[in-house]
Amino acid sequence: MTIASVDEGRVVFTADPSEFHYNPIGIVHAGLAMTLIDSAIGCAVHSMLPAGVGYTSLETKVNFVRPLTSKTGTVSCQGSVVHLGRRVATGEARIVDSEGKLYAHGTSTCLILR
């Protein structure tokens, strides 16, 4: 995974699904998409917090729309903040290929650690 861009409340990660990510049925393990989504949303939340304040994921939900394979090519995952409160933040993210085709989307709730 690589961070492609960071703005306040928005972070984009990229990754290249490969055969070493495969599960026993021959597609990329769901953990790659889950990690991209959780990381993108978490970092988007973190980008809006003051210095010295952290966060942790409370819950992450992912919907898998189509399988990732080594033939998919580079995918990007854009995470953005939906709500930032004093104790809880929520966000959403989408994983798309270079043509904008959707592979997974999800939401996350983060606990703000002040």
DALINUR-V259901 format. One record per helix or strand of 3 or more residues. SS is the DSSP state (a for helix, b for strand). FROM is the first residue (numbers start at 1). LEN is the number of residues. Records with the same first field share a line. If there is no record, write none. Layout:
SS = FROM-LEN + FROM-LEN
//
This chain:
b = 2-6 + 10-7 + 54-11 + 74-11 + 88-9 + 102-12
a = 19-3 + 30-17
//
